[in-house]
């Protein structure tokens, strides 16, 4: 357990940092140090290593005063976070990415917002720290692509549908009541998928319809954006997989809730961004702004194609469910099921195996 100097105040909060690669060792040390330098200290810092024995040993050796655990679930960010939650002793569980640096007031501000009884959790601003500089074509409306806050988020403390995973603090009772992060949604290594925190927030709000999550812009972190993510290729892949992840979220939570924020973003934030960049671009003869407008349109189109692909990939499961229900519904009550029903079920299972393959 992290032990601050004698007499220092502490928050009843556990901070969980998940890591999977030694390539980000210096970043991990920086993230841990930034939590150790909070203006009000946490109860403990928990570092969860995602199935990397060499990194696990190094963290246990070189991160004194920190609880270092191995991911006890399937490989991936969701499983690592769940491992941290189970070990956490605080009434609040905060999450910080291993390549982020927290402002000294990051955790106290999040914890203060969570002190309100009707607040389930709170997240803050995630500022991009571009390792190789921000590309001139990259639109501010799409900084979620690199895991950061984007243009269109509230500028004052406000309720939000979901938190950004790189910087969030959630009541422990949320996990006790509705469970942890779903491993079939979250990121695994470098695979650019996400939305596990979105699905968790939606699940919590279904359980507590009168309670909410907050966005607190006064709380901030700086999130490293390596040069590998400042490329058109990563932009394209991240948009596509975000769309696929959203399709899975809507399957679990329904389209009404699962796409509520996206409707406002698509029909309000993005059109304003396109119009602004086009007008400024032509007015100032700035080619970069015209390209940013095009990137917004392309990003939306790619994300939409990912969503459609995700919806279509789920069609076989809906077909299998209908087929099973249809087969059973049409068995006559007096039909001799002995020897027959297993044949129908087996046929369904054979079809299921074909569709999955």
Buried (B, 14 or more C-beta within 10 A) or exposed (E): EBEBEEEEEBBEBBBBBBBBBBEBBEBBBBBBEBBBEBEBBBBBBBBBBBBBEEBBEBBBEEBEEBBBBBBEBBBBBBBBBBBBBEBBBBBBBBBBBBBBBBBEBBBBBBBBBBEEEEBBBBBBBBBBBBEEEEBEBBBBBBBBBBBBBBBBBEEEBEEBBBBBBBBBBBBBEBBEEBEBBBBEBBBBEEEBBBBBBBBBBBBBBEEBEEBBBBBBBBBBBBBBBBEEBBEEEBBBBBBBBBBBBBBBBBBBBEBEBBBBBBEEBBEEBBEEBBEBBBEBBEEEEBEBBBBBBBBBBBBBEBBBBBBEBBBEEBEBEEEBEEBBEEBEEEEEEEEEBEEEBEEBEEEBEEBBEEEEE
